[in-house]
């Protein structure tokens, strides 16, 4: 979900299999242990790179599929 080329390949496979895309549900996301507070790791000590990884996963993981599949939906022919 973070590799736009891979998402585009998936979109081609979906169109080939089902003919068109009518909607997209963005259900992927996650967290990392290093970006989560715990008794051993306070909020003030969370590493910026771990937070950046989680941000990328959750934001770009929604943005990129929305761009790829949204383009297909915008340009689809009406049935």
N, C-alpha and C positions, 0 to 999 in steps of 0.2 A: 504494500500500500504506500510505500515511500519511493518506489521506482516507477516513474511515469511511463517509461517504455513498457514495463511489465503490465501496467494497468491498461495501456492501449492494446496490448496483445490480448488481454482478457476481454476487453470490449469487442474486439474483432471476433473472438470465439463465441461470445454471447450472441452477437448479431447473427453469426453464421448458424448457430444452433437454434435460436428462437426467432430470428427474423427482425427483431427490433427491441429497443429498450424503452419501457414506459415509465419506470421509476427507479430510484436508487435509495437504498437504506444504508446509511453509513453506521455500521455497528462495531467497527474495529477500534481499538484503543488500548491503553494500558498504562502501567506505571513501572518504576524500577525501584528496587530496594534502596539503592543509593540516593534516591530522590524522595524518600519517605522518612519522616521523623520517627525516632524510636528512643528507648531509654539510653542507647549508646550514641545517638546522633540527633542533636537538637536542630531546630529550625535555623538557628544562626550559623550552623556548620554545614548545611546542605551544600554540596558542591554544584557550582553553576553549570558545569558540563552535564551533570546528571539531570538537572532541571531542564536544560536545553534539549537533551535527548527525549524527555517525556513530552515537552512542548512540541517538538518536531513530530513525534509519533501521533499525538492527539490532534494537532492542528493541521499539519501537512497530510496526515493520514485521512483527513476529511476533505481538505481542499483539492488534492490531486485527483481522487476518484470523482469528485463533483465536477471538476473541469472536464475530464475525459468523457464521462457518461452524460453529463449535462449537455455537452456539445452534440452528442448523438440525439438526445431528446429534442433539442431546439431545432435541429435540422431534419428531423424525421418527417416523412410524408404522412399525411392524415390517412387513416384507414377508412 
